[in-house]
Amino acid sequence: MALDAADHLTGPRQRRVEDLAKRLAYTTALVNRLALAVQGDL
């Protein structure tokens, strides 16, 4: 029973973690692109 409850909690949390990971990867790519653009201007 305790395992079922843990499983129930893991689903949404896992999805949230994956969503955060995607956002972090996107933000990192954006920052890298901006940094390259700034270096190119200098």
C-alpha positions in Angstrom: 0.0 0.0 0.0 2.8 2.4 0.9 4.5 1.6 -2.4 1.3 2.4 -4.3 1.1 5.8 -2.7 4.8 6.4 -3.5 4.1 5.4 -7.1 1.1 7.7 -7.3 3.3 10.6 -6.1 6.2 9.8 -8.5 4.2 10.2 -11.7 3.4 14.0 -11.5 6.7 14.7 -9.8 8.7 12.9 -12.5 6.8 14.9 -15.2 7.5 18.2 -13.3 11.2 17.3 -13.1 11.3 16.5 -16.8 9.5 19.8 -17.6 12.0 21.7 -15.5 14.9 19.9 -17.2 13.6 20.9 -20.6 13.2 24.5 -19.5 16.7 24.5 -18.1 18.1 23.1 -21.3 16.2 25.7 -23.4 17.3 28.5 -21.1 21.0 27.3 -21.2 20.9 27.2 -25.0 19.4 30.7 -25.1 22.1 32.1 -22.8 24.8 30.3 -24.8 23.5 31.9 -28.0 23.4 35.3 -26.5 26.9 34.9 -25.2 28.1 33.9 -28.6 26.3 36.9 -30.2 27.9 39.3 -27.7 31.4 37.8 -28.3 30.8 38.2 -32.0 29.9 41.9 -31.6 33.1 42.5 -29.6 
